[in-house]
Amino acid sequence: MMVTGAIGLAVVILGVVLALLLKRQLREKYAIIWLVIGLAVLLLGIFPQALLFITASLGFQVPANLLFTLAIFLLLAVSLHLSWELSQGEEEIRRLAEEAAIGRLEREKHARRIAELEHAIDELRAGDRRQND
């Protein structure tokens, strides 16, 4: 019963990840980890004795302890990676905001200069008309 549950879970994980990839709702770099997890669950579902072998090899008393330890490490790694990605995104947003502000100031400066030049041209034309009259 547990074997079919693990295989079913693996198939669901792999199916969801592939569907999200095809819809371009999940980036490849994030899909890789989920595909590896799905394949690991599938392999453990097909070969449940492998979990017992790995548990004994690594010195764990109970397979559940190994799974919980791996899950905790995975969650910590994902949290660290997402924190890093968030920091990179915040830095990029700050840089883009600064560039936008500089661009806006430059545009306003050029608009003022154009207005000054148009005003000077209007004054010159008005002066020329007065001289011609």
C-alpha positions in Angstrom: 0.0 0.0 0.0 2.8 2.4 0.9 4.7 1.5 -2.3 1.7 2.5 -4.5 1.3 5.7 -2.4 4.9 6.7 -2.9 4.7 5.9 -6.6 1.5 7.8 -6.9 3.0 10.8 -5.1 6.1 10.7 -7.4 3.9 10.6 -10.5 1.9 13.6 -9.2 5.0 15.6 -8.4 6.6 14.9 -11.8 3.3 15.6 -13.6 2.7 18.9 -11.8 6.3 20.0 -12.4 6.2 19.1 -16.1 2.8 20.9 -16.5 4.2 24.0 -14.9 7.3 23.9 -17.1 5.2 23.5 -20.2 3.0 26.5 -19.2 6.2 28.5 -18.4 5.0 29.0 -14.8 8.1 27.4 -13.3 11.6 28.2 -14.3 14.0 25.4 -15.2 16.4 26.1 -12.4 13.6 25.5 -9.8 12.1 22.6 -11.8 15.4 20.6 -11.5 15.2 20.2 -7.8 11.5 19.2 -7.9 12.3 16.7 -10.7 15.1 15.2 -8.6 12.8 15.0 -5.6 10.1 13.3 -7.7 12.5 10.8 -9.1 13.9 10.1 -5.6 10.4 9.4 -4.3 9.7 7.3 -7.4 12.8 5.2 -6.8 12.1 4.8 -3.1 8.6 3.8 -4.0 9.8 1.2 -6.5 12.7 0.0 -4.3 11.6 0.5 -0.7 14.5 -1.7 0.6 16.9 1.0 -0.7 15.6 3.3 2.1 16.4 0.7 4.7 19.9 0.2 3.2 20.6 4.0 3.2 19.2 4.3 6.7 21.5 1.6 8.0 24.5 2.9 6.0 24.1 6.4 7.4 23.6 5.2 11.0 20.0 6.2 11.5 17.8 4.1 13.7 14.6 4.5 11.8 14.0 5.4 8.1 11.6 8.1 9.2 14.4 9.9 11.0 16.4 9.9 7.8 13.5 11.2 5.8 12.8 14.0 8.3 16.5 14.9 8.4 16.7 15.1 4.6 13.4 17.1 4.5 14.8 19.6 7.0 18.0 20.0 5.1 16.1 20.4 1.9 13.8 23.0 3.4 16.8 24.9 4.8 18.5 24.8 1.4 15.4 26.0 -0.4 14.9 28.8 2.2 18.5 29.9 1.9 18.3 29.9 -1.9 15.0 31.8 -2.0 16.4 34.4 0.5 19.4 34.8 -1.8 17.1 35.2 -4.8 15.0 37.8 -2.9 18.1 39.7 -2.0 19.3 39.7 -5.6 15.8 40.9 -6.7 15.7 43.7 -4.2 19.1 44.9 -5.3 18.0 44.8 -9.0 14.8 46.7 -8.1 16.8 49.3 -6.2 19.2 49.8 -9.1 16.4 50.1 -11.6 14.6 52.6 -9.4 17.7 54.7 -9.2 18.2 54.5 -12.9 14.5 55.5 -13.5 14.9 58.5 -11.1 18.1 59.6 -12.9 16.3 59.2 -16.3 13.3 61.2 -15.0 15.6 64.0 -13.8 17.5 64.0 -17.2 14.1 64.1 -19.1 12.9 67.0 -16.9 16.2 68.9 -17.4 16.0 68.5 -21.1 12.3 69.5 -21.1 13.2 72.7 -19.2 16.1 73.4 -21.6 13.8 72.9 -24.6 11.2 75.2 -23.1 13.9 77.9 -22.5 15.2 77.5 -26.1 11.6 77.8 -27.5 11.0 80.9 -25.3 14.3 82.4 -26.6 13.3 81.6 -30.2 9.9 83.2 -29.7 11.5 86.3 -28.3 13.9 86.5 -31.3 11.0 86.1 -33.7 9.0 88.8 -31.8 12.1 91.1 -32.0 12.5 90.5 -35.7 8.8 91.3 -36.3 9.2 94.5 -34.4 12.2 95.5 -36.5 10.5 94.6 -39.7 7.4 96.7 -38.8 
